[in-house]
């Protein structure tokens, strides 16, 4: 992996309050990666698949530091991936990101 990260998106690619999925083949990870843009404009990266059931967190609701799964409303902290409510009981895996000149760089499997 590059010490400069992998360029995966621009800020304009990720609407505020939403997410996009980066294919695991691009990220070099076991799961797709959800890039999630909080309502304050901050960007976070978590494994895309909800830990409760197969659903994309990139398709969930992003607000107030959390992403809510679109299937059963499990909630995860954007910063740590820590699960906030049932039915999920396992944390989502976070990944480090850097934003440079409006471009988003992913550091797969590195802690934020």
C-alpha positions as CSV (number, residue, x, y, z in Angstrom):
1,X,0.0,0.0,0.0
2,X,1.2,3.5,-0.7
3,X,2.2,5.7,2.1
4,X,0.3,8.5,0.4
5,X,-3.0,6.6,0.4
6,X,-5.3,5.6,-2.5
7,X,-7.2,8.5,-4.2
8,X,-10.8,7.2,-4.2
9,X,-13.0,10.3,-4.6
10,X,-13.4,14.0,-4.6
11,X,-15.4,15.9,-1.9
12,X,-17.9,16.7,-4.7
13,X,-18.5,13.0,-5.2
14,X,-20.0,12.6,-1.7
15,X,-23.1,14.7,-1.0
16,X,-23.5,16.0,2.6
17,X,-25.6,13.5,4.7
18,X,-24.9,10.6,2.3
19,X,-22.3,8.1,1.3
20,X,-20.7,6.3,-1.6
21,X,-19.2,2.8,-1.8
22,X,-15.7,2.1,-3.0
23,X,-15.2,-1.3,-4.5
24,X,-13.1,-3.7,-2.4
25,X,-11.0,-4.4,-5.5
26,X,-10.0,-0.7,-5.6
27,X,-9.5,-0.5,-1.8
28,X,-7.7,-3.8,-1.6
29,X,-9.9,-4.8,1.4
30,X,-12.2,-7.8,2.3
31,X,-15.3,-5.5,2.1
32,X,-16.3,-2.5,0.1
33,X,-15.6,0.8,1.9
34,X,-18.3,3.3,2.6
35,X,-17.2,6.9,2.4
36,X,-19.7,8.8,4.5
37,X,-20.1,12.6,4.6
38,X,-21.5,13.9,7.9
39,X,-23.8,16.9,8.0
40,X,-20.9,19.1,9.1
41,X,-19.0,18.1,5.9
42,X,-16.5,15.8,7.5
43,X,-15.7,12.5,5.7
44,X,-15.3,9.1,7.3
45,X,-14.7,5.6,6.0
46,X,-16.2,2.4,7.4
47,X,-16.5,-1.1,6.0
48,X,-19.6,-0.9,3.8
49,X,-21.5,-4.0,4.9
50,X,-23.6,-3.6,8.1
51,X,-22.4,-6.0,10.8
52,X,-26.0,-7.2,11.5
53,X,-27.2,-8.2,8.0
54,X,-26.0,-7.7,4.4
55,X,-26.9,-4.0,3.8
56,X,-24.8,-1.1,2.5
57,X,-24.0,1.6,5.0
58,X,-23.2,3.9,2.1
59,X,-27.0,3.7,1.4
60,X,-27.8,4.7,5.0
61,X,-28.5,8.0,6.6
62,X,-25.6,10.1,7.8
63,X,-26.2,12.7,10.5
64,X,-24.8,14.0,13.7
65,X,-21.7,11.8,13.7
66,X,-23.5,8.6,12.9
67,X,-24.6,6.4,10.0
68,X,-27.9,4.5,10.3
69,X,-28.2,1.3,8.3
70,X,-31.0,1.4,5.7
71,X,-32.3,-2.1,6.5
72,X,-32.9,-2.4,10.3
73,X,-31.7,1.0,11.6
74,X,-28.6,-0.1,13.4
75,X,-26.4,3.0,14.1
76,X,-22.6,3.3,14.0
77,X,-20.3,6.0,15.1
78,X,-18.6,7.6,12.0
79,X,-15.3,8.1,13.9
80,X,-14.8,4.8,15.6
81,X,-17.3,2.4,13.9
82,X,-18.7,1.7,17.4
83,X,-22.2,0.2,17.2
84,X,-24.8,2.5,19.0
85,X,-28.0,0.4,19.0
86,X,-29.5,-3.0,18.2
87,X,-30.0,-5.1,16.1
88,X,-26.2,-4.9,15.3
89,X,-23.9,-6.0,18.1
90,X,-20.6,-5.9,16.3
91,X,-18.7,-2.6,15.5
92,X,-18.0,-1.6,11.9
93,X,-14.4,-1.4,10.9
94,X,-13.1,2.2,10.4
95,X,-10.4,3.3,8.0
96,X,-8.1,6.3,7.9
97,X,-8.8,9.1,5.3
98,X,-7.1,12.3,4.3
99,X,-8.6,15.1,2.3
100,X,-6.0,17.0,0.2
101,X,-7.0,19.8,-2.2
102,X,-10.6,18.5,-2.4
103,X,-9.5,14.9,-3.1
104,X,-10.2,12.0,-0.7
105,X,-7.4,9.5,0.0
106,X,-8.0,6.2,1.7
107,X,-5.5,4.3,3.9
108,X,-7.1,0.8,3.9
109,X,-7.0,-1.1,7.3
110,X,-5.2,1.8,9.0
111,X,-7.0,3.1,12.1
112,X,-8.3,6.7,11.8
